[in-house]
Amino acid sequence: MRMVRKKMPRAGMRPEYDFAAMSGGVRGKYAERFRKGTNLVLLDSDVAAVFKSGRDVNKALRSLIGIARTQVPASR
């Protein structure tokens, strides 16, 4: 027997999300952090599979930055 998925609308919220009925939520909880420049990056799945944590990703990127800074730019 093949399972058929019901298509969900692409735009907007799912009808089962009723935020009025939820308790404990705080509006704008992370707004200040966002304004200070928090950056989120979505890694492709093959890249994410290599790293165990965000700390590992940052360490690798810092290494790459260090290598890039030691390279002499090509003359024009």
C-alpha positions as CSV (number, residue, x, y, z in Angstrom):
1,M,0.0,0.0,0.0
2,R,1.4,3.4,-1.0
3,M,1.1,6.3,1.4
4,V,-0.2,9.5,-0.2
5,R,0.9,12.8,1.3
6,K,-1.6,15.6,1.5
7,K,-0.3,18.7,-0.2
8,M,0.3,21.6,2.1
9,P,0.0,25.2,0.9
10,R,3.4,26.7,0.2
11,A,2.7,30.2,1.6
12,G,1.4,30.9,5.1
13,M,1.1,28.9,8.2
14,R,-0.4,25.4,8.5
15,P,-3.9,25.5,9.8
16,E,-3.1,23.4,12.9
17,Y,-0.8,26.1,14.2
18,D,-2.9,28.1,16.7
19,F,-0.5,30.5,18.4
20,A,-3.4,32.1,20.4
21,A,-3.8,28.8,22.2
22,M,-0.1,28.4,23.1
23,S,1.2,29.6,26.4
24,G,4.7,30.6,27.5
25,G,5.8,32.2,24.2
26,V,7.5,35.6,24.3
27,R,7.1,37.9,21.3
28,G,10.4,39.2,20.1
29,K,12.5,37.1,22.4
30,Y,15.5,37.1,20.0
31,A,14.8,40.5,18.3
32,E,17.7,42.3,20.0
33,R,20.2,39.5,19.2
34,F,19.0,39.7,15.6
35,R,19.5,43.4,15.5
36,K,23.1,43.0,16.7
37,G,23.9,41.1,13.6
38,T,23.3,37.4,14.2
39,N,24.0,35.4,11.0
40,L,22.6,32.1,10.3
41,V,23.9,30.0,7.5
42,L,22.3,26.9,6.0
43,L,24.9,24.3,5.1
44,D,24.3,21.8,2.3
45,S,23.8,18.3,3.7
46,D,27.1,16.9,2.4
47,V,29.0,19.8,4.1
48,A,27.0,19.5,7.3
49,A,27.8,15.7,7.5
50,V,31.5,16.6,7.8
51,F,31.1,18.8,10.9
52,K,29.9,17.8,14.3
53,S,29.1,21.4,15.5
54,G,29.1,25.0,14.7
55,R,32.4,25.4,16.6
56,D,34.0,22.9,14.1
57,V,32.7,24.9,11.1
58,N,34.1,28.1,12.6
59,K,37.4,26.5,13.2
60,A,37.7,25.3,9.6
61,L,36.6,28.6,8.2
62,R,39.2,30.5,10.4
63,S,41.9,28.1,9.1
64,L,40.8,28.8,5.5
65,I,40.9,32.6,6.2
66,G,44.4,32.3,7.6
67,I,45.6,30.4,4.5
68,A,43.9,33.0,2.2
69,R,45.6,35.9,4.0
70,T,49.1,34.3,3.4
71,Q,48.6,34.1,-0.3
72,V,50.0,36.8,-2.6
73,P,47.5,38.2,-4.9
74,A,48.1,37.6,-8.6
75,S,49.6,40.6,-10.5
76,R,47.4,42.2,-13.1
